[in-house]
Amino acid sequence: MRLLLVEDDRALGQGIRVALNAEGYTLDWLQDGVNALHALRSENFDLLLLDLGLPRLDGLALLQQLRGEQHNLPVLILTARDGTAERIAGLDAGADDYLVKPFDVDELKARVRALLRRSQGRAQPLLEHAGVSLDPATQQVNFQGVEVIVTPMEYQLLHQLMIRPGKVVTRERLSQALYGWQDRVESNTLEVLIHNLRKKLFSELIRTVRGVGYAVELKP
C-alpha cells in the first residue's frame, strides 16, 4: 500500500517514515501543501497522512481542495491542534480520522490499518481467498492453514491483488503501490515477485493479463 505523508517537522516525518516502512508500506514524504496537492492530483495513493500547519498551503485548505475535486482518498490528520473546534473543522473538511501529537506509534499503525480496511469496504482485517489468508496486522500469509514465508515486497503485491479479487490490477498501479519516488525499479521486478508468489502458494492463484497487469482468480 502506498501512503503519502505531508509533514514539515523533519524529525517527526523521519520517525513516521521509518515506522511505517517497517510495516511494509511504501511511504512518500513531502513537507509543504503545494507539492502535496500536485502529487495527489497526478499519482495514486491509498492513504494521506496530513499535518495541518504546513508551509505554502495549509493542511486544512489542501483537504478542502482535495474533497472539492471529489477525491475520496482516506485522510488521517496528524496535528498538534488539539482543541475541539480544530478537530471539528478537520473532520468537517473531509478528514476520516484525527490523531493529536504527540501520539503512540502503535496507535498510528492501528489507525492506518483501520482506515485502509474501511476504504476497501471490509469490516474484518483478515483477507481470505482460495485457501490463502493474509493478515494485515501481522503481515502473515497462510496457505491451507500453514504459514508461508514471504518477503515484504511479495506481501505488498499479494495484498494489492487480494483486496481486489477477480479484478485486473494494472502494472502501473502495482508499481506505484510498491515503490516510492526514491526507489529504483528494475524492469522485470513485478514478474519476479509474481513468479515467487506462484511458487510459494500455487501457480493458478494469479492470472497474467498480457499487456495490462495481474488478477487473483475468483476460482482456484
NUPAMI-62385 format. One line per field, with one value per residue (C-alpha): residue number from 1; residue in one letter; x, y, z. Coordinates in steps of 0.05 Angstrom, whole numbers. Example, Ala and Ser with C-alpha at 12.3 -4.5 7.8 and 13.67 -1.06 7.14 Angstrom:
<pts>
k c(1,2) .
r c(A,S) .
X c(246,273) .
Y c(-90,-21) .
Z c(156,143) .
</pts>
This chain:
<pts>
k c(1,2,3,4,5,6,7,8,9,10,11,12,13,14,15,16,17,18,19,20,21,22,23,24,25,26,27,28,29,30,31,32,33,34,35,36,37,38,39,40,41,42,43,44,45,46,47,48,49,50,51,52,53,54,55,56,57,58,59,60,61,62,63,64,65,66,67,68,69,70,71,72,73,74,75,76,77,78,79,80,81,82,83,84,85,86,87,88,89,90,91,92,93,94,95,96,97,98,99,100,101,102,103,104,105,106,107,108,109,110,111,112,113,114,115,116,117,118,119,120,121,122,123,124,125,126,127,128,129,130,131,132,133,134,135,136,137,138,139,140,141,142,143,144,145,146,147,148,149,150,151,152,153,154,155,156,157,158,159,160,161,162,163,164,165,166,167,168,169,170,171,172,173,174,175,176,177,178,179,180,181,182,183,184,185,186,187,188,189,190,191,192,193,194,195,196,197,198,199,200,201,202,203,204,205,206,207,208,209,210,211,212,213,214,215,216,217,218,219,220) .
r c(M,R,L,L,L,V,E,D,D,R,A,L,G,Q,G,I,R,V,A,L,N,A,E,G,Y,T,L,D,W,L,Q,D,G,V,N,A,L,H,A,L,R,S,E,N,F,D,L,L,L,L,D,L,G,L,P,R,L,D,G,L,A,L,L,Q,Q,L,R,G,E,Q,H,N,L,P,V,L,I,L,T,A,R,D,G,T,A,E,R,I,A,G,L,D,A,G,A,D,D,Y,L,V,K,P,F,D,V,D,E,L,K,A,R,V,R,A,L,L,R,R,S,Q,G,R,A,Q,P,L,L,E,H,A,G,V,S,L,D,P,A,T,Q,Q,V,N,F,Q,G,V,E,V,I,V,T,P,M,E,Y,Q,L,L,H,Q,L,M,I,R,P,G,K,V,V,T,R,E,R,L,S,Q,A,L,Y,G,W,Q,D,R,V,E,S,N,T,L,E,V,L,I,H,N,L,R,K,K,L,F,S,E,L,I,R,T,V,R,G,V,G,Y,A,V,E,L,K,P) .
X c(0,26,18,33,58,54,92,142,173,234,246,174,169,231,205,138,172,217,158,111,165,180,107,116,82,110,112,128,141,130,138,92,20,31,76,29,-32,6,27,-44,-72,-21,-7,-44,-41,-80,-78,-59,-27,-35,-7,-48,7,42,81,55,-13,-46,-67,-140,-141,-107,-160,-217,-189,-180,-251,-277,-246,-284,-221,-243,-174,-177,-144,-114,-98,-36,-32,-15,-80,-118,-177,-247,-261,-199,-218,-288,-261,-215,-270,-320,-269,-268,-217,-232,-195,-155,-92,-64,12,48,19,39,68,28,-36,-16,-5,-72,-109,-75,-96,-167,-174,-145,-193,-252,-234,-234,-304,-281,-303,-256,-180,-165,-164,-182,-186,-176,-143,-97,-104,-69,-68,-51,-38,18,34,29,8,-21,-40,-87,-71,5,46,82,144,142,185,156,151,116,68,50,39,-5,-44,-57,-85,-126,-164,-190,-206,-225,-205,-145,-94,-51,24,27,-19,21,87,60,36,103,154,164,198,266,264,299,255,282,241,227,214,139,149,200,153,94,137,158,86,62,118,104,28,1,10,-64,-75,-50,-71,-29,-69,-19,-3,-46,-30,-49,-110,-125,-172,-241,-237,-174) .
Y c(0,69,125,199,235,312,337,395,371,334,293,271,257,214,176,162,141,91,63,54,29,-24,-45,-57,6,47,117,182,244,317,378,431,434,458,400,352,376,368,297,278,303,266,200,144,136,92,139,210,228,303,355,420,471,467,520,547,515,499,427,445,485,426,378,424,428,353,339,394,355,293,257,202,183,167,222,217,285,289,354,389,428,391,437,412,466,447,374,390,435,380,327,374,389,315,281,208,208,254,239,291,299,270,202,130,97,33,74,107,39,14,75,68,-5,12,68,25,-32,16,46,-24,-38,-92,-99,-156,-148,-217,-227,-298,-327,-396,-424,-364,-319,-253,-214,-140,-132,-183,-187,-262,-304,-374,-426,-481,-466,-467,-404,-384,-340,-282,-220,-151,-137,-203,-189,-120,-146,-202,-153,-108,-166,-198,-134,-136,-210,-223,-152,-137,-91,-55,-59,16,13,-44,-7,56,16,-20,34,105,162,144,71,45,-5,-58,-73,-146,-136,-149,-213,-238,-224,-257,-318,-324,-319,-372,-418,-407,-412,-443,-425,-415,-363,-304,-294,-253,-207,-195,-123,-100,-130,-185,-212,-261,-313,-318,-394,-432) .
Z c(0,-19,32,26,89,88,149,155,220,196,259,264,189,191,251,217,153,190,230,170,123,175,169,95,70,13,41,4,45,27,70,41,18,-53,-73,-37,-75,-141,-122,-102,-168,-210,-174,-138,-62,-15,45,63,130,135,182,186,199,132,93,27,33,100,110,121,55,20,46,25,-46,-48,-27,-73,-131,-109,-87,-39,-13,62,103,173,203,247,285,350,346,400,410,397,346,306,306,284,228,203,204,171,116,99,144,162,228,273,314,362,370,407,392,403,341,353,353,288,256,281,255,187,183,203,151,96,115,116,48,19,46,95,167,183,180,152,76,53,-17,-47,15,22,83,94,160,151,226,228,153,159,100,107,54,76,149,141,146,83,89,41,33,48,-27,-40,16,-10,-81,-56,-13,-72,-112,-55,-38,-110,-123,-196,-217,-261,-227,-277,-276,-266,-205,-175,-187,-154,-94,-86,-99,-74,-110,-80,-103,-164,-201,-248,-309,-290,-216,-219,-259,-208,-149,-185,-201,-128,-102,-151,-129,-54,-60,-124,-197,-214,-159,-200,-272,-321,-367,-422,-434,-375,-308,-260,-222,-167,-197,-167,-174,-155) .
</pts>
